Amino acid sequence: MIRVKRVYDAPSDGDGTRVLVDRLWPRGLTKDRAAVHLWLKEVAPSTELRVEFHHDPARWEEFRRRYRAELAGKQDLLRTLREKEMEGTVTLVYAARDEARNNAVVLKEVLDGGKE
């Protein structure tokens, strides 16, 4: 099972393997408090895409489309996440404030089979 959660929210037993999927380390958060087992910054959106999106809801669909295209070229990282999922729950953690429109949501869609 793949879950999505803000890295600033308290870790829970149900999180399983917590994977940080942001390119930058979350501001003001210690490694202990983040409780991240794996940091896959290479699976995050490119810096160019992240800067262009800038968490603007009006740019969400374009961000989503372009990030999915970037992920198509990162099959090795997607495979790593799927292998972790076979071991148990994986929680993709991210720093963005918007819980509905962020890279972890798109990544989960792709891992769940590419649902639109």
PyMOL commands that place a pseudoatom at each C-alpha (Angstrom):
pseudoatom trace, name=CA, resn=MET, resi=1, chain=A, elem=C, hetatm=0, pos=[0.000, 0.000, 0.000]
pseudoatom trace, name=CA, resn=ILE, resi=2, chain=A, elem=C, hetatm=0, pos=[1.212, 3.472, -0.896]
pseudoatom trace, name=CA, resn=ARG, resi=3, chain=A, elem=C, hetatm=0, pos=[0.214, 6.411, 1.281]
pseudoatom trace, name=CA, resn=VAL, resi=4, chain=A, elem=C, hetatm=0, pos=[0.918, 10.143, 1.085]
pseudoatom trace, name=CA, resn=LYS, resi=5, chain=A, elem=C, hetatm=0, pos=[1.585, 12.387, 4.098]
pseudoatom trace, name=CA, resn=ARG, resi=6, chain=A, elem=C, hetatm=0, pos=[3.151, 15.722, 4.940]
pseudoatom trace, name=CA, resn=VAL, resi=7, chain=A, elem=C, hetatm=0, pos=[6.578, 15.242, 6.451]
pseudoatom trace, name=CA, resn=TYR, resi=8, chain=A, elem=C, hetatm=0, pos=[5.656, 17.792, 9.141]
pseudoatom trace, name=CA, resn=ASP, resi=9, chain=A, elem=C, hetatm=0, pos=[2.821, 15.566, 10.401]
pseudoatom trace, name=CA, resn=ALA, resi=10, chain=A, elem=C, hetatm=0, pos=[3.788, 13.254, 13.241]
pseudoatom trace, name=CA, resn=PRO, resi=11, chain=A, elem=C, hetatm=0, pos=[5.009, 9.820, 12.154]
pseudoatom trace, name=CA, resn=SER, resi=12, chain=A, elem=C, hetatm=0, pos=[2.725, 6.916, 13.028]
pseudoatom trace, name=CA, resn=ASP, resi=13, chain=A, elem=C, hetatm=0, pos=[3.104, 3.153, 13.235]
pseudoatom trace, name=CA, resn=GLY, resi=14, chain=A, elem=C, hetatm=0, pos=[0.957, 2.770, 10.110]
pseudoatom trace, name=CA, resn=ASP, resi=15, chain=A, elem=C, hetatm=0, pos=[3.413, 4.760, 7.970]
pseudoatom trace, name=CA, resn=GLY, resi=16, chain=A, elem=C, hetatm=0, pos=[5.655, 1.800, 7.296]
pseudoatom trace, name=CA, resn=THR, resi=17, chain=A, elem=C, hetatm=0, pos=[8.659, 2.933, 5.260]
pseudoatom trace, name=CA, resn=ARG, resi=18, chain=A, elem=C, hetatm=0, pos=[8.700, 6.728, 5.085]
pseudoatom trace, name=CA, resn=VAL, resi=19, chain=A, elem=C, hetatm=0, pos=[10.228, 7.982, 1.823]
pseudoatom trace, name=CA, resn=LEU, resi=20, chain=A, elem=C, hetatm=0, pos=[10.937, 11.682, 1.351]
pseudoatom trace, name=CA, resn=VAL, resi=21, chain=A, elem=C, hetatm=0, pos=[10.175, 12.481, -2.299]
pseudoatom trace, name=CA, resn=ASP, resi=22, chain=A, elem=C, hetatm=0, pos=[11.253, 16.150, -2.369]
pseudoatom trace, name=CA, resn=ARG, resi=23, chain=A, elem=C, hetatm=0, pos=[14.454, 17.449, -3.931]
pseudoatom trace, name=CA, resn=LEU, resi=24, chain=A, elem=C, hetatm=0, pos=[15.104, 19.787, -0.973]
pseudoatom trace, name=CA, resn=TRP, resi=25, chain=A, elem=C, hetatm=0, pos=[15.212, 18.847, 2.703]
pseudoatom trace, name=CA, resn=PRO, resi=26, chain=A, elem=C, hetatm=0, pos=[12.144, 20.213, 4.556]
pseudoatom trace, name=CA, resn=ARG, resi=27, chain=A, elem=C, hetatm=0, pos=[12.822, 23.583, 6.135]
pseudoatom trace, name=CA, resn=GLY, resi=28, chain=A, elem=C, hetatm=0, pos=[13.287, 23.575, 9.921]
pseudoatom trace, name=CA, resn=LEU, resi=29, chain=A, elem=C, hetatm=0, pos=[12.933, 19.808, 10.314]
pseudoatom trace, name=CA, resn=THR, resi=30, chain=A, elem=C, hetatm=0, pos=[15.557, 17.619, 11.957]
pseudoatom trace, name=CA, resn=LYS, resi=31, chain=A, elem=C, hetatm=0, pos=[16.291, 14.145, 10.637]
pseudoatom trace, name=CA, resn=ASP, resi=32, chain=A, elem=C, hetatm=0, pos=[14.985, 12.616, 13.862]
pseudoatom trace, name=CA, resn=ARG, resi=33, chain=A, elem=C, hetatm=0, pos=[11.692, 14.502, 13.692]
pseudoatom trace, name=CA, resn=ALA, resi=34, chain=A, elem=C, hetatm=0, pos=[11.236, 13.711, 9.990]
pseudoatom trace, name=CA, resn=ALA, resi=35, chain=A, elem=C, hetatm=0, pos=[11.668, 9.979, 10.704]
pseudoatom trace, name=CA, resn=VAL, resi=36, chain=A, elem=C, hetatm=0, pos=[12.528, 9.363, 7.047]
pseudoatom trace, name=CA, resn=HIS, resi=37, chain=A, elem=C, hetatm=0, pos=[13.871, 5.928, 6.150]
pseudoatom trace, name=CA, resn=LEU, resi=38, chain=A, elem=C, hetatm=0, pos=[14.835, 6.834, 2.595]
pseudoatom trace, name=CA, resn=TRP, resi=39, chain=A, elem=C, hetatm=0, pos=[15.321, 10.126, 0.751]
pseudoatom trace, name=CA, resn=LEU, resi=40, chain=A, elem=C, hetatm=0, pos=[14.758, 9.693, -2.986]
pseudoatom trace, name=CA, resn=LYS, resi=41, chain=A, elem=C, hetatm=0, pos=[15.413, 13.228, -4.150]
pseudoatom trace, name=CA, resn=GLU, resi=42, chain=A, elem=C, hetatm=0, pos=[16.057, 11.990, -7.701]
pseudoatom trace, name=CA, resn=VAL, resi=43, chain=A, elem=C, hetatm=0, pos=[12.363, 11.019, -8.027]
pseudoatom trace, name=CA, resn=ALA, resi=44, chain=A, elem=C, hetatm=0, pos=[11.273, 14.586, -7.272]
pseudoatom trace, name=CA, resn=PRO, resi=45, chain=A, elem=C, hetatm=0, pos=[10.280, 16.974, -10.062]
pseudoatom trace, name=CA, resn=SER, resi=46, chain=A, elem=C, hetatm=0, pos=[13.119, 18.759, -11.808]
pseudoatom trace, name=CA, resn=THR, resi=47, chain=A, elem=C, hetatm=0, pos=[14.118, 22.087, -10.322]
pseudoatom trace, name=CA, resn=GLU, resi=48, chain=A, elem=C, hetatm=0, pos=[12.806, 23.846, -13.438]
pseudoatom trace, name=CA, resn=LEU, resi=49, chain=A, elem=C, hetatm=0, pos=[9.381, 22.207, -13.122]
pseudoatom trace, name=CA, resn=ARG, resi=50, chain=A, elem=C, hetatm=0, pos=[9.176, 22.816, -9.377]
pseudoatom trace, name=CA, resn=VAL, resi=51, chain=A, elem=C, hetatm=0, pos=[10.016, 26.510, -9.795]
pseudoatom trace, name=CA, resn=GLU, resi=52, chain=A, elem=C, hetatm=0, pos=[7.546, 26.963, -12.655]
pseudoatom trace, name=CA, resn=PHE, resi=53, chain=A, elem=C, hetatm=0, pos=[4.720, 25.277, -10.716]
pseudoatom trace, name=CA, resn=HIS, resi=54, chain=A, elem=C, hetatm=0, pos=[5.394, 27.206, -7.502]
pseudoatom trace, name=CA, resn=HIS, resi=55, chain=A, elem=C, hetatm=0, pos=[2.321, 25.486, -5.988]
pseudoatom trace, name=CA, resn=ASP, resi=56, chain=A, elem=C, hetatm=0, pos=[-0.014, 27.611, -8.088]
pseudoatom trace, name=CA, resn=PRO, resi=57, chain=A, elem=C, hetatm=0, pos=[-3.345, 25.730, -8.368]
pseudoatom trace, name=CA, resn=ALA, resi=58, chain=A, elem=C, hetatm=0, pos=[-3.877, 27.230, -11.835]
pseudoatom trace, name=CA, resn=ARG, resi=59, chain=A, elem=C, hetatm=0, pos=[-0.711, 25.423, -12.998]
pseudoatom trace, name=CA, resn=TRP, resi=60, chain=A, elem=C, hetatm=0, pos=[-1.601, 22.065, -11.401]
pseudoatom trace, name=CA, resn=GLU, resi=61, chain=A, elem=C, hetatm=0, pos=[-2.724, 20.166, -14.523]
pseudoatom trace, name=CA, resn=GLU, resi=62, chain=A, elem=C, hetatm=0, pos=[0.329, 21.304, -16.503]
pseudoatom trace, name=CA, resn=PHE, resi=63, chain=A, elem=C, hetatm=0, pos=[2.616, 20.366, -13.588]
pseudoatom trace, name=CA, resn=ARG, resi=64, chain=A, elem=C, hetatm=0, pos=[0.929, 16.991, -13.281]
pseudoatom trace, name=CA, resn=ARG, resi=65, chain=A, elem=C, hetatm=0, pos=[1.310, 16.243, -17.000]
pseudoatom trace, name=CA, resn=ARG, resi=66, chain=A, elem=C, hetatm=0, pos=[4.963, 17.299, -17.124]
pseudoatom trace, name=CA, resn=TYR, resi=67, chain=A, elem=C, hetatm=0, pos=[5.911, 15.514, -13.894]
pseudoatom trace, name=CA, resn=ARG, resi=68, chain=A, elem=C, hetatm=0, pos=[4.336, 12.290, -15.136]
pseudoatom trace, name=CA, resn=ALA, resi=69, chain=A, elem=C, hetatm=0, pos=[6.470, 12.657, -18.298]
pseudoatom trace, name=CA, resn=GLU, resi=70, chain=A, elem=C, hetatm=0, pos=[9.580, 13.107, -16.136]
pseudoatom trace, name=CA, resn=LEU, resi=71, chain=A, elem=C, hetatm=0, pos=[8.670, 10.030, -14.101]
pseudoatom trace, name=CA, resn=ALA, resi=72, chain=A, elem=C, hetatm=0, pos=[8.435, 7.956, -17.286]
pseudoatom trace, name=CA, resn=GLY, resi=73, chain=A, elem=C, hetatm=0, pos=[12.210, 8.326, -17.535]
pseudoatom trace, name=CA, resn=LYS, resi=74, chain=A, elem=C, hetatm=0, pos=[12.822, 7.231, -13.937]
pseudoatom trace, name=CA, resn=GLN, resi=75, chain=A, elem=C, hetatm=0, pos=[11.714, 3.605, -14.085]
pseudoatom trace, name=CA, resn=ASP, resi=76, chain=A, elem=C, hetatm=0, pos=[14.570, 2.457, -11.845]
pseudoatom trace, name=CA, resn=LEU, resi=77, chain=A, elem=C, hetatm=0, pos=[13.357, 4.729, -9.021]
pseudoatom trace, name=CA, resn=LEU, resi=78, chain=A, elem=C, hetatm=0, pos=[9.737, 3.682, -9.532]
pseudoatom trace, name=CA, resn=ARG, resi=79, chain=A, elem=C, hetatm=0, pos=[10.880, 0.055, -9.353]
pseudoatom trace, name=CA, resn=THR, resi=80, chain=A, elem=C, hetatm=0, pos=[12.651, 0.784, -6.061]
pseudoatom trace, name=CA, resn=LEU, resi=81, chain=A, elem=C, hetatm=0, pos=[9.437, 2.188, -4.607]
pseudoatom trace, name=CA, resn=ARG, resi=82, chain=A, elem=C, hetatm=0, pos=[7.371, -0.757, -5.866]
pseudoatom trace, name=CA, resn=GLU, resi=83, chain=A, elem=C, hetatm=0, pos=[9.873, -3.173, -4.300]
pseudoatom trace, name=CA, resn=LYS, resi=84, chain=A, elem=C, hetatm=0, pos=[9.565, -1.317, -0.984]
pseudoatom trace, name=CA, resn=GLU, resi=85, chain=A, elem=C, hetatm=0, pos=[5.777, -1.593, -1.278]
pseudoatom trace, name=CA, resn=MET, resi=86, chain=A, elem=C, hetatm=0, pos=[6.088, -5.375, -1.643]
pseudoatom trace, name=CA, resn=GLU, resi=87, chain=A, elem=C, hetatm=0, pos=[7.763, -5.359, 1.793]
pseudoatom trace, name=CA, resn=GLY, resi=88, chain=A, elem=C, hetatm=0, pos=[4.888, -3.392, 3.380]
pseudoatom trace, name=CA, resn=THR, resi=89, chain=A, elem=C, hetatm=0, pos=[3.316, 0.024, 3.561]
pseudoatom trace, name=CA, resn=VAL, resi=90, chain=A, elem=C, hetatm=0, pos=[5.230, 2.908, 1.978]
pseudoatom trace, name=CA, resn=THR, resi=91, chain=A, elem=C, hetatm=0, pos=[4.396, 6.497, 2.895]
pseudoatom trace, name=CA, resn=LEU, resi=92, chain=A, elem=C, hetatm=0, pos=[5.561, 9.139, 0.441]
pseudoatom trace, name=CA, resn=VAL, resi=93, chain=A, elem=C, hetatm=0, pos=[6.323, 12.213, 2.536]
pseudoatom trace, name=CA, resn=TYR, resi=94, chain=A, elem=C, hetatm=0, pos=[6.540, 15.752, 1.173]
pseudoatom trace, name=CA, resn=ALA, resi=95, chain=A, elem=C, hetatm=0, pos=[6.849, 19.297, 2.535]
pseudoatom trace, name=CA, resn=ALA, resi=96, chain=A, elem=C, hetatm=0, pos=[4.289, 21.224, 0.441]
pseudoatom trace, name=CA, resn=ARG, resi=97, chain=A, elem=C, hetatm=0, pos=[1.373, 22.840, 2.274]
pseudoatom trace, name=CA, resn=ASP, resi=98, chain=A, elem=C, hetatm=0, pos=[-1.186, 21.857, -0.369]
pseudoatom trace, name=CA, resn=GLU, resi=99, chain=A, elem=C, hetatm=0, pos=[-2.199, 18.299, 0.479]
pseudoatom trace, name=CA, resn=ALA, resi=100, chain=A, elem=C, hetatm=0, pos=[-4.161, 17.777, -2.740]
pseudoatom trace, name=CA, resn=ARG, resi=101, chain=A, elem=C, hetatm=0, pos=[-1.729, 19.243, -5.290]
pseudoatom trace, name=CA, resn=ASN, resi=102, chain=A, elem=C, hetatm=0, pos=[1.874, 18.176, -4.807]
pseudoatom trace, name=CA, resn=ASN, resi=103, chain=A, elem=C, hetatm=0, pos=[4.429, 15.856, -6.364]
pseudoatom trace, name=CA, resn=ALA, resi=104, chain=A, elem=C, hetatm=0, pos=[3.746, 12.990, -3.938]
pseudoatom trace, name=CA, resn=VAL, resi=105, chain=A, elem=C, hetatm=0, pos=[0.115, 12.845, -5.096]
pseudoatom trace, name=CA, resn=VAL, resi=106, chain=A, elem=C, hetatm=0, pos=[1.220, 12.498, -8.722]
pseudoatom trace, name=CA, resn=LEU, resi=107, chain=A, elem=C, hetatm=0, pos=[3.877, 9.952, -7.813]
pseudoatom trace, name=CA, resn=LYS, resi=108, chain=A, elem=C, hetatm=0, pos=[1.282, 7.858, -5.966]
pseudoatom trace, name=CA, resn=GLU, resi=109, chain=A, elem=C, hetatm=0, pos=[-1.010, 7.988, -9.023]
pseudoatom trace, name=CA, resn=VAL, resi=110, chain=A, elem=C, hetatm=0, pos=[1.807, 6.630, -11.167]
pseudoatom trace, name=CA, resn=LEU, resi=111, chain=A, elem=C, hetatm=0, pos=[2.718, 3.925, -8.664]
pseudoatom trace, name=CA, resn=ASP, resi=112, chain=A, elem=C, hetatm=0, pos=[-0.930, 2.915, -8.329]
pseudoatom trace, name=CA, resn=GLY, resi=113, chain=A, elem=C, hetatm=0, pos=[-1.045, 2.171, -12.022]
pseudoatom trace, name=CA, resn=GLY, resi=114, chain=A, elem=C, hetatm=0, pos=[-1.128, 5.514, -13.736]
pseudoatom trace, name=CA, resn=LYS, resi=115, chain=A, elem=C, hetatm=0, pos=[-4.696, 6.427, -12.855]
pseudoatom trace, name=CA, resn=GLU, resi=116, chain=A, elem=C, hetatm=0, pos=[-5.723, 9.831, -14.141]
for i in range(1, 116): cmd.bond("trace and resi %d" % i, "trace and resi %d" % (i + 1))
show_as sticks, trace
zoom trace
